[in-house]
């Protein structure tokens, strides 16, 4: 089993876009081990939260662009969730 460090886990969270399963697989540990590590290291949890927020922001931007381009489905979804 790989020794977990804040730097190593944070780097993988960035590289794997917040996918905890992939982080765990890459480190050859269980997901629960990664979550336990995050509980002991708030900066790692913050990195995961930041990564997931970035994913949401990227998708929101893409959805908004599609809505502005006239994609009816995107416009309806946007208005139902934001309007």
C-alpha positions in Angstrom: 0.0 0.0 0.0 1.3 3.4 -0.9 2.0 5.9 1.9 -0.5 8.7 1.7 0.8 12.2 1.9 -1.2 15.5 1.6 0.9 16.4 -1.5 0.4 13.1 -3.2 -3.4 12.9 -2.6 -3.9 16.6 -3.6 -1.9 16.1 -6.8 -4.1 13.1 -7.7 -7.3 14.9 -6.9 -6.3 17.6 -9.3 -5.1 15.2 -12.0 -8.2 13.0 -11.7 -10.7 15.9 -11.4 -12.0 14.9 -7.9 -12.7 11.2 -8.7 -12.1 9.6 -5.3 -12.4 6.1 -6.7 -9.7 6.7 -9.2 -7.5 8.4 -6.6 -7.9 5.3 -4.4 -7.2 2.9 -7.3 -4.1 4.8 -8.2 -2.9 4.7 -4.6 -3.9 1.0 -4.3 -6.1 1.7 -1.3 -9.9 1.6 -0.6 -12.0 4.7 -1.1 -12.7 4.6 2.6 -9.0 5.0 3.2 -9.0 8.2 1.1 -12.1 9.5 2.9 -10.5 8.7 6.3 -7.3 10.5 5.2 -9.4 13.5 4.2 -11.1 13.5 7.6 -7.6 13.8 9.2 -6.4 16.4 6.7 -8.9 19.2 6.1 -6.7 20.7 3.4 -7.2 17.5 1.3 -11.0 17.7 1.8 -10.8 21.4 0.7 -8.9 20.3 -2.4 -11.6 17.8 -3.2 -14.4 20.4 -2.7 -12.5 22.9 -4.9 -12.1 20.3 -7.6 -15.7 19.4 -7.6 -16.7 23.1 -7.6 -14.5 23.6 -10.7 -16.3 20.6 -12.4 -19.7 22.2 -11.7 -18.5 25.6 -12.9 -17.2 24.1 -16.2 -20.5 22.3 -16.9 -22.6 25.4 -16.0 -20.5 27.4 -18.4 -21.0 24.8 -21.2 -24.7 24.6 -20.5 -25.0 28.4 -20.5 -23.2 28.6 -23.8 -25.5 26.0 -25.4 -28.5 27.9 -24.1 -27.2 31.2 -25.6 -26.5 29.3 -28.9 -30.2 28.5 -29.0 -30.2 24.9 -27.8 -33.9 24.5 -26.7 -33.2 21.7 -24.3 -30.4 23.7 -22.6 -32.6 26.8 -22.4 -35.5 24.8 -20.8 -33.2 23.1 -18.3 -31.4 26.4 -17.5 -34.7 28.2 -16.9 -36.2 25.3 -14.8 -33.2 25.2 -12.6 -32.2 28.9 -12.5 -35.2 30.9 -13.5 
